[in-house]
């Protein structure tokens, strides 16, 4: 393993003494319900590297759950935030307006799909963006119903939970949920019926949606459909283009608005500024957050002018929505993505990840599929004999990885998918070192795995 240590340095035992002391305080003062993937307490971070309080250095392949497409602490973003903080931190846009809000709204109208007039509301979190997109859709259409999809994730607020399709850990014993919300079928190409091609499967799923409008929810009562163009928490599932286009066209024919949840897929992650462009659609509303502001809490809903203007003054907004610090950060982030061509970089990163694990798949048959769009990649582990999801094996990969110096996350309703959300500024050398470490870990764990159980 020494050959892998140019960018990683982890000293055993792990976690170190400072992290252990902080873990005890965390147990004492922070609720159990806030989950933690690793026992790491960060001291400093830059680019794709994280240093913890004990001096251990990690490669970050999780990117704060897709929040850091431009990496940790990019200098131009830090400078923009510091400059803004020296002028004013908060005035509340409802009380005293400021230029960065308007400039960011203008920029989002420019870079989001669709060559038509658009407007933007700025908020604080992805869940808040989803909530407001639904409010706006209902106000514009005068209809209550909202359709989301199986395995979709849209937040932890009441409405976010209602639209989310995973009981544990997000919804268990937390109901009742918001009314007039429905779940439709989202494709899972790896698990399509035997003998069915991917195109046939996509057509089948679109037909199921059309039947859904007859059996579950009438179009006349539906304000909008909300869809992740690539499912994140659901397992990094990339649907067929024809499925997304098919649902989009059904919505058009039935006067149902189409909301694209680009909170995780946005800002270069999938190889285009927004994944909607890859699928050839122009959503009525787009929700954004995560990598919008490089870790400063900020979210947005951008949509067609006539839809966004449906609410009257005071019906949407929030005290902290569109903070000046977040706006300054976001403008610097977008400029950096465009200047450094990070969409192209995402494609190159994704190819390296997929090539690595596709080659490894020949030696490790528990790798059922390697998939992704751009640098949003996932590796799914399934027992080849029983066809059961390998949640425990995946958890071992995650743990062994951070103990070896690579921070990873799992995904999927069975917890059997390793997801990759590396900063798009990661160097080729850092990426290769991390992939070498992960390949060794998967090989070692597979050699110990007893598949006879």
N, C-alpha and C positions, 0 to 999 in steps of 0.2 A: 504493500500500500504506500510505501514511501515515495514511489514514483509519481503519486498523485498530489503531492503536498506543496506545490508551488503557490497555490492560492488559498489553501485550507490548512488550519492548524488547530487541532483539538487535543487537549491534554486530559488524560485519564487521571482519576475517575471523573466522570461527567454525570450530572452537572457539578461545577466547581463549588467551593465553599461560599463565595458571595451569592451565587445563584441559589444555593440551598437555603441560606438565611432569608433571602427574599421570598422563596417559595413558602417558608413558614409564615411570613407576614401576609403573603397573598392568601393563604388558607385562613388566616385569622380575620382578615378585613375585607376580602373580596368574595362575592357570592359564588357558590359552587356552580351555579347555572351558566356562568361565563366559561365556555370551553377554551382549552389551550392545547394546541397541537404539539408544542415542544416545551421543555422546561428552560427555555432560553430567556434571559433578561438582557436586553440590548444596551450597550454602552455607546456605540458609534456605528454608523453605516454610510457607505458611499458606493455608488454604482450598483454592482451585483454582489457586494461583500458586506457582511455583518460581523461586528466584533462584540462579544458579550462582556459582562462585568468581570469575568475571570480571565479575559484576554484571549479566549477562543475565537477563531476566525472561521466563518462559514461562507459558503456560496449560497445565495438566496435563489432557489428555484420556485419559490411560492409568491414572491412579489407582493406580500401583504394582501393575499387573495386577489391578485390582479390589479392592485392599486398603483403599482410602480412601473408602468411601461417605460418611463424615462429614467428609471433607477432611483436609488436612494440619494437624496440631497444633491440633485444636479445644480451646479454652481449658478447658472442663469436663473433658475427658479428660486434658489435661496436669495440671490441678489434682489429679485423682483419683490419677494415677500418682505425682505428687510427694508427696502425702499418704501414700500407701501406702509409698513408698520411705523415708520418714522413720520409719515404724513397724517394718517388717521387709521385707526383699527376698526372702529364700528360707529356708524351713525344710524343704522337701520334704513334701508332703501325706502321704506314706507314714510319715513320722516324727513330725511335729507338725502337726496339722491347723489350718486357719484358716477363719474365717467367709466371706471373699469367695468361696471355692471353692463352698461350700454354697449361698450366695446366688445365684451365677450358675447353678448346676445347677437350682435352683428356678425361676429366671427362664426358662431355656431350656425347661423342662418346660411352662411357661405359654404361651410364644409359638410353639412349634413346632406343626405341624398334628396334630390328634388329641386328642379329649377323653377321655383314659384315663391311668392312672398311667404316668409315665415317669421314667427316670433318665439321668444324664449322666456320662461320663468326659471329663476335660479333658486335653489333650495339647499338643504344640508346633507342629505343622505339618499342612497338609492331607494330605500323604502319610501321616503318622503316624495321622491320623484314619481314613483309608481302610484302612490295615493293621489297625487295631484293630477297625473295623467288621466286617472279614472274619473276624478271629479270633473275635469274639463270635458272629457268625452260624454259623460252623462249630461252635463249642462248643454252641450252643443246639440246632442241628438234628442234629448228629452226622454231617453230610454234608460232603464236601470241595469240591464244584464251585462255581465262581463265574463268572457270565456278565457280561461287559461288552459294549460296543457299538462298532461301527466308528466311527472318528474320535473316540472318547472319549479323555479325558485324566484320569488319576487319580494322577499323581505320578511321581517319578524314582527312588524306591526300587525294590528288586528286584520286589516284588509290584506296586507302582505301575506300573512299566514293563511288567510282564506284562499288566496290565489295560488299559494305554494302547494306542491303535491308531494310532501314527504311528512309522514306523521311524526316519527321520532328522528331528531330531537325537537322539531320545530313546533309541533301542534298538540302533542299528547297532553290531554287534560287541560287544555287552554281554551276550549270552546265555551259557548257557541260562537260560531264564526259569522262573518258578514253575509247577509242574504244576497240573493241574485248573483251568485258566483257559480260558475260551472267549469267542469274539466272535460276537455276533449282529448283524443288520442294523438300522441306525438310519436313519430317513428323511432324505432331502435334498430337500425339496419343489421347489426350483428345478430339480433335475435328474431329476424323476420322468419315467417313460415318456410319450412323446407321446400325447395323447388321453386320458390318465387324469386324472380330477379329484383334488383333494387328498384328499377323503374316500375315494375308491376306492384311492388310493395308501396311505393310512393303514391301511385294511383289508388291503391286500396285504401290508404290512410286518408286521402282527400275524399274519397267516396264515403268513408266512415264519418267524416266531418259533415258532409252534406246530409247524411242520415241523422246525425246528431241534431241538426237544425229542424228535423221533423219529429224527433222522439224526445229531446231533452229541453230545447230552448228555441222558441220561435224567433226568427230574424227581427220581427217587428218589436221585440222586447229586448233586443241586444244592442247596447251602445257600442261595444268594442270587443275585439279579440286582442289579447296581449300575448306575445310570443318572444322567447329568447331565440334569436336566429341560430345560435349554437348553445345547447344547454350547458350550463356551468356546473352547479351543484349536482345536477341530475346525472353527471357522468361524462361531460365533455363530448356529448353526442352531436355529430354533424349530420343534419337531415339532408335528404336529397334536395337539390335545387328545385326540382319539379314539385315537391311537397310544399315548400314555402311559397312558391309562386302560385300553386293551386289554391292554397288557403287564402292568399292575398286576393286572388281573382273572385273566389266565392264571396269574400267580404265586400268587394266592389259591387258585385251583382245584387247583393242584399242590403246595401246601405249600412254596413257595419264598419266602424272605424277599425283601422289596423294600427295597434301600438307595438312598436318594436322595442323590446327591453335590451338595450345595448350597454347595460351597466358594466358587464364584464367583457363584452366583445368589442367595445368601442376603443377609439384612439390608437389604432394601428395594430391591436393585438392579433387580429385574424389576417393581416396582410393587406387590408384596406382600412381607410380611416374608420369606416363603420362596416360591419358585416352585411348590412342591408344591401350594400352595393354589390357584393359578391353574388347575392341571390337575385339581383336584378329587380329589386322592389323599391318603392318610394313610400315609406310609411306615413300615415297621417300624423302620428306623434312618435317621438323617440325619447326614451328615458336614458339618462346618462349619469354616471358618477365615477367611482373608483379612480381610474387613471386620469380623469379630467384635470385634477389639480395636484398630482404627485404626492398625495397623502394629506393635503389640507382638506378638511371636510367641505365638500361642495357637490351639488348635483344639479341637474337641469332637465327640463322638458322643453323640447323644441318641436314645433308643429306648424301646420298650415295656418296662415294668418286668421282666416275666418273661424277656425276652430278655437284657436288660442284666445280670440277676442270674445268668445261666448260668455265667460264669467264677467260680471260687472265689478267695479272697483271695490276691493275689500273681500271678495269671495275666495281669492287665492292669495297665497303669500305666507309670510312668517317673519318673526322679529329678526332672526339671524340669516334668513335666506339670501344667498348671494353675497357672502361676506367680502369686504374689500380685499382681504388677504387671499381668499380663495380665488377671486376674480383675477388678481395680479398673477397668482401662480398658474392658473389655467391658461392665460394668454401666453405666458412664457413656455408652458408645456406644449401648446399647439405649434408655436413657432419652432420649438426644438424638434418635434416630430416631423414637421415639413422640411426644415433645413437639413436634418441628418438622415432624411429618407428612411425613417424607422419602419414604415410599412414594408418596404423592400427588405429591410433587415429582419422583420418578423418572418417573412417567407424563408429566408436563409436559415434562421434558427430552427424553424419548424422542420425543414428538410433534414437538418442534422439530427434532431431528436428522433424523428420517424425512421430515418435510415439506421440509426444506432439500435433501436429496439426491434426493428423488423429483422435485422441480422441476428439479434439475440434470440428472437422468437424460434429460430431453427434449433437452438440448443435448449431452450426453456419452453416446453410445450404448454405450461400453465399461462403463458401470455396468449390470451385468446384474440386480442386485437390491439393494434397500434393505430391510432386515428388522430385527426386534428385538422385544423384550418389555420394556416399561418403558424404563429407561435403559441397557439392555444391547443395543446396536445394532451392526449390521455393514453394510458396503457391499462388495459383491463385484464385481470387475472381470474381464470376459471379453471377448476379441476377438469381436465380433458375427459376423464372417465365418467365422473358423476354429473358433470355439467353444472356443478354448484359454484356460486361465487366464492372466491377465496378472500373473505374479509380479514381473517386473522393473518394470512400470509402478507396481505397488503399492509396491515398495521406493522408487521415486523420489518417490511421494507422501509416504511416511513421512519420507524425508530432507529433502525440500523443506519439509515442515511444521515439523520441529524447527529448521531453519535460519531459518524465518520466525517461530518462537516458539510453536509448538503441539506438544506431545509426544503422539505417537500410537503405536499398536502394530498389527502385522498379525496375522492368524490364518488358519486353514484348512490342510489338508494340502498345498495347492499354494502357500500363502503369498500368496494373491490377494484376501484380505479385510482391509479396514481395520476395526478394532474400536474402539468408543467406550465408555470406562469413566470418564467424567467424575465427579468428586466430586458427590454429590447436593446439596452446599451451594453449587455454582457459581451465580453470579448470572445473571440473564437477559442482562445487558450483557456479561458475560464469555463466556457461551455464544455469543451472537450474534457477538461479535468473532472468536472462534475459528472459527465456522462460515463467516464471511465470508472469513477467511484461507484456509481449506481449500477453499472453493468456487473462489476465484481460482486456487489451485495446481492443482486438478484440471483446470480449464478451460485453463490455460496448458500443462500437460503434455500434455493431449489434443490441443491444437492443433499440438504438435510431434511427436506420435506418428505413425509410419509404419506403417499397418495393411496395407500392400500386401505385406509380407514373407511 
